[in-house]
Amino acid sequence: MKWTLEQLATFVAAAEAPSFSAAARQLGRAQSAVSTAIALLEASLDIELFDRGGRLPSLTPAGTLLLAEARELLRQCRHFDNRALSLSSRRPEQLTLALDEGLPYPAELELVQALDQAFPQLELTLCHGSAANIADWLRAGHADVGLAFRRIPADATLASEPVGAVPRVLVVGSTHPLLQEPDINRQTLARHRQLLVTPRLMQDDAAERISPQLWRTDSLYVIAEQAAMGQGWAVLPLNIARYPTLNGQLVEIHARDLAFPALEVHLYWRAGQEDAPLLRWLRRYLAGAVFARSVG
């Protein structure tokens, strides 16, 4: 057997996502790459993991049993990495981690738990804010590392790399007139106010703008509340659209001629800090697609 950990991670992501294409979006890969990885894993194991006879692939009985084993193997590998990095001769003592307010909470909690296991003596400070806040905190030295959706303009002072992606959905409030439309498309949406998240309220959002009627803010949760109140439609990360306090107030809709790609999550740090032990640990830990796993 010559299966790889990457194939196992792809198998788990595909099993937990509604489709191979959804898993590909969460992993930031092409659908063909996901299908190929799973096919190679099946060939290596000589076992069919998915039944492809229906509209969407579904786990076979053997696939269901092996899914639990794959999850445990990946957990043990993450633990091995964590322990190895924590035994570095340069043990970090403090970390201020700035987090985008819109990130999925399960992923944040999993990250904090992993930090506790790897660095039990670490003095940790967590700061939550908008992408613009995080950029300011990093540049001023008030934060060591940031995790945010890719809304921070690139410059020479900050370095970054993608560490995952969160699916987005189109939502309106439960009483919005769009729910009465028999066919929703770009033209239909353009007749109603759009609620748009723009860092620092900068008006450089042409790629996201659809409606000539626009309200902007820098907070994803404010946008969600505005949409719930019927003030417009919005495209939100799935975890915010389904946030418990908004249960029943937001309705997910689909536009026939529009697709909204997943929102990338990036790890940010001050340029030149690549050798910091804790940053190296974070980069390796986040390579495990924690943000892809945290959104159903």
FIDREN-541415 format. One line per 4 residues: number of its first residue (from 1); their letters; for each residue x, y, z of N, C-alpha, C. Coordinates in pm, whole numbers. Each point is the difference from the previous one (the first is absolute). Layout:
// FIDREN-541415
NUM	a	X,Y,Z,X,Y,Z,X,Y,Z ~ ...
// end
This chain:
// FIDREN-541415
1	mkwt	84,-120,0,-84,120,0,88,124,0 ~ -30,94,-89,81,121,-14,-85,126,10 ~ -99,-4,88,-83,119,19,80,106,75 ~ -47,124,-11,69,113,63,-93,71,97
5	leql	60,79,88,-80,78,95,-85,103,-73 ~ 52,55,-108,-78,96,-77,-125,-66,-57 ~ 13,-125,-46,-117,-71,-50,-102,-24,111 ~ 50,-34,119,-91,-20,114,-74,129,33
9	atfv	73,113,1,-63,128,30,-105,35,-105 ~ 28,-30,-125,-96,25,-107,-122,-89,17 ~ 21,-127,35,-110,-94,25,-92,51,111 ~ 59,46,110,-80,52,112,-78,124,-43
13	aaae	66,90,-70,-69,122,-45,-115,-34,-94 ~ 21,-95,-91,-106,-39,-94,-116,-68,71 ~ 33,-78,102,-106,-69,75,-84,97,82 ~ 61,107,47,-71,95,86,-70,110,-80
17	apsf	35,17,-126,-62,102,-84,-119,-60,-75 ~ -93,84,-46,-116,-53,-71,34,-58,-137 ~ 115,35,-58,38,-49,-132,151,14,-17 ~ 54,-65,-103,143,13,-29,34,144,-37
21	saaa	-91,67,-73,27,139,-38,3,90,122 ~ -88,-25,98,2,79,123,129,-25,78 ~ 45,-126,3,127,-31,68,115,71,-69 ~ -4,3,-132,107,68,-75,4,148,34
25	rqlg	-117,62,10,-3,144,35,56,22,139 ~ -35,-85,94,48,15,137,151,-21,9 ~ 52,-90,-81,143,-30,3,81,94,-90 ~ -69,83,-79,69,89,-91,67,-75,-114
29	raqs	-61,-110,-44,57,-82,-107,-103,-18,-110 ~ 45,-49,-115,-91,-31,-110,-78,-127,32 ~ -123,-8,-50,-81,-120,25,69,-124,-54 ~ 67,14,-115,68,-116,-59,110,-51,92
33	avst	68,91,71,106,-41,92,-57,-80,117 ~ -117,42,49,-67,-73,109,-42,-138,-48 ~ -64,-7,-117,-44,-129,-55,118,-94,-23 ~ 110,55,-52,118,-83,-26,60,-53,130
37	aial	11,86,102,57,-43,128,-82,-113,61 ~ -132,11,-8,-85,-104,57,10,-128,-81 ~ 6,12,-132,14,-118,-86,132,-72,28 ~ 108,76,18,129,-61,31,-2,-69,135
41	leas	-69,62,98,-11,-62,133,-79,-130,-10 ~ -110,1,-75,-79,-122,-17,81,-109,-67 ~ 80,38,-101,82,-99,-70,106,-57,92 ~ 59,86,83,104,-46,92,-57,-95,105
45	ldie	-121,32,48,-63,-83,103,-73,-120,-58 ~ -27,5,-132,-82,-102,-67,-139,-8,63 ~ -52,119,34,-133,10,62,-73,120,-62 ~ -127,-18,-28,-81,112,-49,-51,79,120
49	lfdr	42,126,10,-39,83,113,-131,72,-23 ~ -29,33,-125,-120,76,-34,-82,-76,-104 ~ -130,4,17,-93,-50,-100,-36,116,-91 ~ 36,-10,-126,-21,109,-96,-122,-23,-87
53	ggrl	-88,-90,40,-116,-32,-82,-113,101,9 ~ -1,82,104,-107,98,17,37,136,-56 ~ -85,98,30,26,136,-48,127,56,60 ~ 25,-33,127,122,41,68,68,-122,61
57	pslt	133,-1,5,68,-114,62,-39,-15,147 ~ -14,-125,43,-31,-27,141,94,-109,50 ~ 27,2,129,92,-97,57,-57,-142,-9 ~ 86,-94,-35,-35,-141,8,13,-44,147
61	pagt	-52,-116,35,19,-48,139,147,-5,39 ~ 86,-46,-92,144,-3,29,55,141,16 ~ -48,92,-84,45,139,10,-38,62,133 ~ -119,-33,49,-44,53,129,91,-48,113
65	llla	36,-129,-4,88,-54,104,140,62,-9 ~ 51,13,-121,136,53,-16,8,150,25 ~ -113,70,-10,-1,145,27,43,27,143 ~ -52,-78,95,38,18,141,149,-26,19
69	eare	51,-102,-68,143,-31,10,84,113,-59 ~ -44,54,-113,74,108,-65,4,124,89 ~ -113,33,62,-4,115,90,99,-18,115 ~ 4,-122,55,90,-24,113,145,7,-43
73	llrq	31,-54,-117,137,9,-51,44,144,-19 ~ -87,81,-58,34,141,-20,15,72,133 ~ -85,-35,98,13,61,132,135,-35,62 ~ 40,-126,-12,129,-41,56,116,69,-71
77	crhf	-13,19,-130,107,69,-74,12,145,45 ~ -114,66,20,6,138,49,63,6,139 ~ -35,-99,84,58,-3,134,151,-23,-7 ~ 43,-88,-90,143,-25,-18,73,128,-41
81	dnra	-56,72,-99,59,126,-44,7,100,115 ~ -110,9,73,-6,96,111,108,-29,104 ~ 14,-127,35,97,-36,103,143,23,-50 ~ 25,-33,-126,134,18,-55,39,147,0
85	lsls	-93,85,-42,30,142,-4,14,59,140 ~ -78,-51,94,8,54,136,131,-37,68 ~ 71,-102,-50,127,-41,57,118,79,-58 ~ -33,98,-86,106,84,-55,78,68,113
89	srrp	128,21,-23,83,63,103,-40,144,25 ~ -71,62,-97,-44,140,16,-149,-2,33 ~ -34,-18,123,-140,-12,41,-62,138,18 ~ -107,30,-71,-64,130,16,-68,13,136
93	eqlt	-5,120,53,-60,22,131,-127,84,-9 ~ -10,86,-103,-116,88,-12,-46,4,-146 ~ -129,17,-17,-55,16,-135,-126,86,9 ~ -5,104,-82,-123,76,-19,-52,-32,-139
97	lald	-114,-65,-4,-58,-48,-124,-125,82,-32 ~ 0,67,-115,-114,82,-42,-86,-82,-96 ~ -130,-4,28,-91,-85,-76,-113,82,-61 ~ -28,-26,-126,-113,63,-68,-129,-39,72
101	eglp	-84,96,29,-123,-28,74,-91,-97,-73 ~ 16,-13,-132,-89,-84,-78,44,-143,-16 ~ 116,-38,55,48,-138,-17,-87,-99,76 ~ -9,-123,-48,-80,-101,71,55,-27,139
105	ypae	-86,7,101,45,-22,137,56,-141,25 ~ -59,-107,-57,59,-133,26,146,-8,-39 ~ 38,63,-113,140,-2,-42,88,76,98 ~ -50,114,49,77,77,99,21,-81,127
109	lelv	-106,-64,49,10,-76,123,94,-119,-17 ~ -5,-64,-117,90,-112,-26,145,48,-2 ~ 23,117,-58,135,56,-5,51,31,141 ~ -84,61,82,41,34,137,30,-126,79
113	qald	-82,-103,-19,24,-127,71,133,-61,-43 ~ 29,6,-130,126,-55,-49,119,78,55 ~ -13,132,8,106,82,59,24,-38,146 ~ -108,-24,73,12,-37,141,73,-133,15
117	qafp	-30,-95,-90,66,-131,9,147,9,-38 ~ 29,82,-102,138,7,-49,89,89,87 ~ -60,108,54,78,98,78,-74,30,130 ~ 1,-92,95,-80,18,122,41,120,84
121	qlel	121,52,-17,44,116,77,-19,131,-75 ~ -61,-5,-116,-15,119,-84,-95,100,64 ~ 39,128,-1,-89,108,41,-69,53,-125 ~ -127,-31,-13,-74,27,-125,-97,116,18
125	tlch	1,92,-95,-97,109,-5,-72,-6,-135 ~ -133,-3,4,-81,-3,-121,-69,134,-18 ~ 6,53,-123,-66,126,-33,-91,-24,-120 ~ -122,48,6,-94,-15,-110,-33,137,-60
129	gsaa	-9,6,-130,-33,125,-66,-20,-21,-148 ~ -12,110,-71,-14,-7,-145,136,-22,-64 ~ 0,-26,-130,127,-18,-71,85,126,10 ~ -61,116,-6,74,125,11,64,13,138
133	niad	-74,-38,106,56,2,135,124,-88,8 ~ -11,-119,-56,109,-97,8,125,53,-70 ~ -18,62,-116,115,58,-72,68,107,85 ~ -81,85,63,56,106,85,76,-59,118
137	wlra	-59,-100,65,63,-60,118,132,-66,-36 ~ 5,-66,-115,124,-66,-42,108,104,-30 ~ -35,103,-77,100,100,-38,53,75,122 ~ -86,22,99,40,75,119,72,-89,103
141	ghad	4,-130,-25,64,-91,96,-89,-39,116 ~ -130,34,-7,-91,-37,107,-46,-146,-12 ~ 20,-60,-116,-32,-141,-22,119,-64,-70 ~ 22,-128,30,112,-72,-62,-42,-66,-132
145	vgla	-120,-56,0,-50,-74,-116,-148,30,-14 ~ -48,-2,-124,-141,23,-25,-60,-108,-87 ~ -127,-29,24,-77,-90,-85,-122,77,-47 ~ -16,13,-130,-109,82,-50,-39,-45,-139
149	frri	-124,33,-36,-40,-17,-138,86,91,-87 ~ 19,-37,-124,91,75,-87,-61,134,-39 ~ 7,93,95,-51,135,-25,102,105,40 ~ 123,-44,29,105,92,39,86,30,-123
153	pada	9,124,-42,82,33,-117,146,-40,22 ~ 62,-58,-103,138,-42,11,93,121,-2 ~ 105,-5,81,104,103,-4,130,-62,49 ~ 106,79,2,132,-53,32,16,-33,148
157	tlas	-89,50,86,17,-20,144,-57,-133,48 ~ -94,-57,-74,-66,-122,43,20,-112,-102 ~ 16,-120,52,5,-119,-84,-120,-87,34 ~ -40,-85,-93,-117,-84,26,4,-124,-86
161	epvg	-85,-97,39,-19,-118,-83,-140,-54,27 ~ -65,-59,-102,-134,-56,21,5,-125,86 ~ -96,-14,90,-2,-117,88,-137,-68,0 ~ -87,40,-89,-131,-62,-7,-99,90,-70
165	avpr	-124,-44,-1,-105,79,-65,-134,-38,63 ~ -90,97,6,-132,-20,57,-105,26,-108 ~ -91,-93,-23,-103,21,-103,-85,123,31 ~ -53,64,-105,-88,115,15,-137,-31,-60
169	vlvv	-102,64,55,-136,-19,-49,-69,136,-13 ~ -97,5,-88,-81,119,-22,-119,-5,95 ~ -22,107,78,-106,-2,101,-84,127,-5 ~ -122,-13,48,-91,114,22,-75,-26,129
173	gsth	-65,105,51,-86,-16,116,-126,-77,-36 ~ -65,-55,101,-115,-88,-24,-120,72,-60 ~ 1,134,0,-113,74,-59,42,80,-124 ~ 118,-25,-51,50,78,-113,-80,-30,-127
177	pllq	-30,101,-82,-78,-21,-122,66,-93,-101 ~ 130,-22,8,66,-92,-92,-55,-142,13 ~ -52,-33,118,-55,-134,21,-126,-23,-82 ~ -60,107,-50,-121,-12,-82,33,-10,-149
181	epdi	127,16,-34,40,-4,-141,2,-145,-50 ~ -62,-28,-117,2,-137,-52,137,-41,-54 ~ 82,99,-41,131,-31,-56,98,107,47 ~ 104,-43,71,99,95,52,127,-11,-83
185	nrqt	45,112,-52,123,5,-77,67,134,26 ~ 108,28,-73,73,126,20,-92,121,-19 ~ -82,-4,-103,-89,113,-28,-100,20,113 ~ -51,-111,54,-95,9,112,67,63,122
189	larh	121,-46,32,72,53,116,31,148,-16 ~ 27,42,-122,36,140,-25,-115,96,32 ~ -121,-52,11,-115,86,31,-19,20,151 ~ 86,-64,79,-13,8,145,134,41,62
193	rqll	-6,62,117,121,47,66,93,-116,38 ~ 128,19,-28,102,-96,36,74,47,125 ~ 26,-92,92,77,28,121,138,-61,-20 ~ 102,83,8,134,-44,-40,102,30,109
197	vtpr	85,-99,29,109,19,96,121,54,-75 ~ 48,116,44,116,63,-62,92,53,109 ~ 123,-51,8,92,48,104,20,151,-7 ~ -7,64,116,17,146,10,-98,77,-89
201	lmqd	-104,-70,-43,-103,63,-84,60,54,-129 ~ 110,-59,-47,61,43,-125,-90,-42,-116 ~ -15,86,-97,-91,-28,-110,76,-62,-118 ~ 70,-111,28,73,-70,-105,-55,-142,-15
205	daae	-133,-10,3,-66,-129,5,-76,-31,-128 ~ 52,44,-114,-70,-18,-126,-26,-148,-31 ~ 94,-86,39,-15,-142,-31,-117,-63,76 ~ -35,55,116,-107,-56,82,-133,73,-21
209	risp	6,118,-55,-121,82,-10,-88,-46,-115 ~ -129,-17,30,-97,-42,-100,-112,103,-13 ~ -45,54,111,-111,95,0,51,144,3 ~ -68,93,-70,35,141,12,-40,58,135
213	qlwr	-87,-70,72,-39,42,136,89,-76,98 ~ 80,72,76,103,-67,80,13,63,137 ~ 7,-87,101,41,40,134,127,-76,34 ~ 98,70,60,127,-61,35,23,5,151
217	tdsl	74,-99,50,53,2,136,121,-91,3 ~ 78,4,109,118,-85,9,-23,-120,90 ~ -125,-26,40,-30,-110,92,-94,-100,-66 ~ 41,-126,-4,-85,-105,-56,-124,-23,84
221	yvia	13,13,132,-117,-22,86,-100,114,-11 ~ 48,123,-19,-93,111,-23,-77,-23,-130 ~ 70,-45,-104,-67,-31,-127,-108,-106,21 ~ 34,-103,77,-97,-106,26,-123,53,72
225	eqaa	19,85,99,-113,58,73,-83,89,-91 ~ 66,78,-85,-74,85,-93,-83,-83,-97 ~ 59,-108,-50,-75,-87,-90,-119,-62,72 ~ 21,-43,126,-111,-58,77,-113,99,21
229	mgqg	32,129,6,-102,103,18,-66,41,-132 ~ 40,-63,-110,-63,28,-128,55,122,-71 ~ 119,46,39,54,122,-59,73,-23,-132 ~ 14,-125,-41,65,-30,-126,41,-146,-5
233	wavl	62,-38,-112,52,-136,-12,153,3,14 ~ 58,-115,35,144,-4,24,55,-137,-34 ~ 129,-5,-23,73,-126,-17,89,-16,122 ~ -24,-105,78,66,-17,130,69,-135,11
237	plni	106,-7,82,57,-132,31,-108,-89,61 ~ 5,-127,-33,-104,-93,43,-17,-2,151 ~ 110,8,75,-10,-7,146,-75,118,58 ~ 8,116,-65,-72,117,50,-146,-6,-44
241	aryp	-24,-43,-123,-138,-12,-48,-82,-95,87 ~ 69,-99,60,-70,-99,83,33,16,148 ~ 41,120,39,34,24,140,-125,-18,87 ~ 13,-67,117,-118,-36,80,-92,117,33
245	tlng	54,117,31,-87,112,39,-81,55,-117 ~ 40,-38,-123,-74,42,-118,-91,-109,-53 ~ -17,-105,77,-78,-115,-43,-142,41,-41 ~ -36,-30,-123,-134,31,-49,-16,141,-54
249	qlve	99,86,20,-11,138,-46,61,21,-138 ~ 88,-90,-41,63,9,-131,-40,-119,-85 ~ -24,26,-127,-38,-106,-94,106,-7,-110 ~ 53,-118,-23,98,-18,-107,-72,-16,-134
253	ihar	39,78,-98,-61,-6,-132,109,-25,-104 ~ -43,-29,-123,95,-30,-106,-31,87,-122 ~ 105,55,-58,-14,77,-123,39,-89,-117 ~ -86,-6,-98,19,-93,-110,130,20,-75
257	dlaf	44,123,-19,116,28,-84,120,54,79 ~ 2,-25,131,111,49,82,54,-111,89 ~ 130,2,18,66,-91,94,93,83,87 ~ 3,-29,128,81,76,94,109,-91,56
261	pale	125,22,-42,109,-88,46,20,9,150 ~ 56,-105,56,30,-2,143,95,114,36 ~ -14,48,122,81,111,47,128,-54,63 ~ 113,35,-57,128,-53,49,33,54,139
265	vhly	55,-88,82,55,38,130,152,6,-14 ~ 60,111,44,144,17,-10,63,15,138 ~ 120,-52,13,83,24,118,91,117,-33 ~ 3,101,88,80,122,-22,104,14,109
269	wrag	115,54,-40,105,31,97,86,113,-55 ~ 80,59,87,90,106,-47,112,-61,-83 ~ 27,61,-113,104,-51,-89,133,-10,73 ~ 70,-109,-24,129,-22,65,-8,-86,124
273	qeda	-121,-41,41,-16,-80,122,-17,-148,-30 ~ 32,-43,-120,-27,-138,-42,65,-106,88 ~ 111,33,65,71,-100,80,-49,-8,144 ~ -96,80,38,-52,-6,136,-59,-139,25
277	pllr	39,-68,109,-45,-138,22,-152,-16,1 ~ -70,92,64,-144,-14,9,-67,22,-135 ~ 55,89,-80,-55,19,-134,19,-126,-84 ~ 116,-63,13,23,-124,-73,-100,-107,44
281	wlrr	-26,-6,130,-99,-96,51,-139,30,-57 ~ -40,126,2,-131,37,-51,-15,-34,-148 ~ 103,26,-77,-8,-28,-143,-17,-150,-25 ~ 69,-80,76,-13,-145,-16,-137,-49,50
285	ylag	-44,52,112,-129,-43,55,-114,38,-94 ~ 1,122,-50,-110,48,-84,1,-64,-137 ~ 111,-63,-38,3,-74,-127,-93,-121,4 ~ -49,-35,119,-91,-112,15,-144,31,-34
289	avfa	-25,112,-67,-134,37,-49,-103,10,114 ~ 42,56,113,-90,10,114,-124,85,-33 ~ 16,102,-83,-116,84,-32,-94,-68,-97 ~ 53,-86,-87,-87,-75,-88,-83,-101,79
293	rsvg	59,-61,104,-71,-101,78,-104,61,91 ~ 12,128,31,-84,59,106,-133,50,-49 ~ -23,-2,-131,-125,53,-55,-76,-112,-66 ~ -125,-20,45,-79,-107,-60,-71,45,-125
// end
